[in-house]
Amino acid sequence: MRVLVLGGTSEASALAEMLAADHRFDAVLSLAGRTANPKLPSIAVRIGGFGGVDGLVDYVEREQVDVVVDATHPFAAQMSAHAIAACQRADVRLIALERAPWAAIEGDDWRHFSSVEDAIAALPDRPVRVFSGLGRLSLDALEAAPQHHYVIRVIDPILRPLALANFCIVTARGPFSTDDDIQLFKEYQIDVVLAKNAGGAAAVAKIAAARALGLPVMMIDRPYIPERPVVSSVEAVIDKLAEHHASPAKRGV
């Protein structure tokens, strides 16, 4: 059975490895190409966009894909919306692998925002020391409040100049530990943490570190994604694919 995995997350990589070991499936992992030197699984990999809904429909039909698994980042709302529309048009089943969001617990000081821009606009007017776990795509938004000192953690080096007077770049790839992030926040005397509610274990350390140090977290809530079939684990995806493999006549969303 032909499976297209829309990836870019640790869950997508784990799923790709499981599919590689299962003779029932012929899988391809699709990556957007935003991360340099990604860890590649043992299945076929394509890198780059599809060209919108039309391009994804063309690919699915040309490659005779039976099931699309959307295992993209929870904030990749446009890609997820394209997957929903393309699967409906191509009459191909869609399964979304969606990790649960983080939930605040006792000791957390979260301020909720619907966008990165809103969170940054809510920072104090006076300069503060800000840890940004928002990634490279949010650099423009940081530049809208240049009075702060930013500690920006990214996977790949930032190659363009930033319109910020005070910042430092921490290049690192998760998963991170709580102890390491506590030490990082102490070293840079962080006052506030910027984070997207990505969920999962790989980047939760910054949330736990903020809790331990009593730091406020400017939490960007997840974007809206239209209704779709969702599972919460790699194993559940395999189970759904196995059901579909056993009943190929039940093709469709």
N, C-alpha and C positions, 0 to 999 in steps of 0.2 A: 504494500500500500504506500502510495506517494504522500509524504508529509512535508509541509513547509513550516519551519519554525522561525517565527519572527523574533530575533534574539536581542542581545545586548545586556542581559542580566545573568547573575550567577545561576539562577534557576534554569534559564535557557541552556546554559552550558551543561548543567547536570542532566537535563533532559536529552540533549544531543548525544551525550555519552551513553545513556541508557538505550536510546534508539539505535546507536551504532552496534550495540551488542545483541540486538533483537532482529532476527532474520525476517520477521513479518513486515518490517518497515524499510522503506527506501526514503531516507530523510535528507533534507537540505536545510542548513542553518543560514539565515539571512541576517547580515549585520549592516547597520547604517554607515559604518566607516568613520565614526567620530573619534574612536579610540585608536591610537597608534599601537601596532604590535599586539593585537588582542590574542588571548590564549585560544587557540583553535582546537576544536574537537576532532574526533575520528570520522566524521561524516563530511560530505561535500559542503562547501561554504561559498556563499556569494556575498559580495560586499558592495554597498551602494544602494541608493533609492530605486524605487520602481517607476517613478514618474506619475505619482498620484493614483487615484482609484483605477483609471483606465489602464495604466501600466501594470498594476497588480492583477487586474482581471486578465490581461493578455498573458502575463507570466503563468498564472494558475492554469489557464486553459491550454497554453502551449506545452507546459510541462506535465499536464494531466495530473495535477495535484488533487488528491482525494480529501485531505483535511489540512486546514491551516491552524497552527497553534500560535496564538499571540502571547508571547512571553517577553514582551518589551517592557521597558521601565514604566512604572505607574504614572509618570508625568509625560509619557510619549502619547498624549491624547490624540494628536492628529493621525499618527500611524495606526492607532487602535480604531479610530473612526473610519479610516480608509479600509482597514481589514474587514470591518463589519459590512461596509457598503459593497466591497469587492466580492465577498463570499456570498452575499445575497444575490448579486447579479450573476455570478458564475454558478450558483446553486451548489456550493461547496460548503461542507461543514466547518464551523469555526469553534475552537475551544480556546478560551482565555485562561492563562495561568497567571493569577493575580495574588501576589503576596498580601497578607493582612497588614493594614496600616498600624503604626505605633499608637498606643493609647497612653494618655497621661496617667500617672500613678501618684501616690502621696509623695510630696517632695518636689514635684515638677512645677515649674513656673513657665507655662506656655502662654504665648499671645498668638492668636490664630489670625491668618491672613489668607486671602483668596489668590494673591499673586505675589511674586517676588518684588515687584515695584512697590506694592502697598506696604510690604514688610520693611523695605529699606526706607521708605518715606516716613515710617513711624519711628525710626531711630531718633535719639535725642538730637537737638540742634547742636549741643556742645560736642566736641570730639570724644569718642569712646573707642575702645579697642574691640574690634569685631572679628569673630571667627566665622568665615564663610565656608559652609559645606555644600554650596549650591551648584558647584561645577562651572565649567568654562562658559556655558551658554548664558550665564547670568552676569558676566563681567560688565556688560554695558549698563546694567541696572546699578551695580556698585558705583560706577562712575558718576551717577546722578547725586551721590552724597559723598563728595571727595574730602570732606573735613575729617573723616574718621580714619583710624589706623586699621587696616584690614590684614588679617592672616588668612590667606586663600589656599585651601587644599584642593588639588586637582590631580588627576591620574597622569596626564601628559603635560610636559612643559608648555607654558604660555609663550608664544613666539611674537606676539604683537605688543607694542608699548601700551601701557595703561595710563589713562588720564587721572591718576591718583598720586598724591604727594607722598603718602605714607602707606606702604604695603610690603608684605613679603609673601612669597610663594612657597608652599610646602607641597612637593611632588611625592605622592605616595599612592599605593594601590591597596585597597582593603582586602580582607577584613582587618579592622582595627580593634585594639583592646581598650577597655575602659581605663586601665592604669596608664597606658600610653597617652590617651587623650587627656586625662587629668594632668599628667606631666606637661603636655603640650600647652594646655590652657594656663597652667601656672607659669610656665616659662615665658609666655607672651603676655601674661597679665590680662587675659581676656575678660571683657565686661559683659558681652552678650554674644549669643550663638544664633546664626542664621541657618535654618535647615528646612529641607523639603520633607514631607512625611512619606518617605519612600518605603518604609517598612523593611522587614527582613533583618538578618543578623549582621550583615557585612559592615554596615555603617551606623548601627545603633549605639556604638561606643560613645559618640559625641553627645548623645542624649543622656546616657548614664553619667558621663563625666560632668555635664552641666548640672544634673541633679545632685551629684555628690558635692559640687562646689557652690551650690545655691545660685547658679547663673540663670538668667531668663533666656528662654528660647523663642525666637521669632519663627513660628512654625507655619510654613506654607502648606495649606491643605491641598489635597489632590484635586486635579481638574475633573470636570464632568466628562464621563464617557457613556455613550448610549448603551442601553441594555443589551446584554450578550450572555451566552452560556459561560459561566465562570467556575473554575476549580482552584483550589488553594495549595496544591502540592504536585510535585513531579509525578509521584506515584499515581495520583488521581488522573493525570493526563494519560499515562500509560493504560490505565484501566479503561478510559473512554475510547482511546484508540483501539484497544483490543475488542471492545464491543462493536465498534464500527467495522473493524476487520472481519469480524464474524458475521456481520450482516451488511454486506456491501450494497444491497438494494436500498438501504435506508440512507442514501446519500442526500445531503442537503442540510441546511441549518435547522 
